[in-house]
Amino acid sequence: MNLLAWVEVPLVVVVQLRAEKVVCERIYWDQASVLVQIGLLDPSHLPVAGAETARKVLNPELPSNDLIRLAAAKPGDSRSTVQSV
């Protein structure tokens, strides 16, 4: 069993400053994306992407609405009328 895995995660860090000192730092990251990449979450029924989210940050040319297309493609889904842009 290989316990090492390469995981790609985009992060957003929000830092609050007061008088040139850091008073608050918030780090946001997509936990579901990590769980998909390490095989602990099945993305087939959830609006979750894996490493694609991190790759989109590095390459703005990649499509950003794949989750919308996937949701719209599922038969019987009430969101099937969603059109991608």
RASULDA-V861778 format. One record per helix or strand. SS is the DSSP state (@ for helix, = for strand). FROM is the first residue (numbers start at 1). LEN is the number of residues. If there is no record, write none. Layout:
BEGIN
SS,FROM,LEN
SS,FROM,LEN
END
This chain:
BEGIN
=,11,8
=,21,9
@,31,7
@,43,3
@,52,7
@,66,8
@,78,4
END
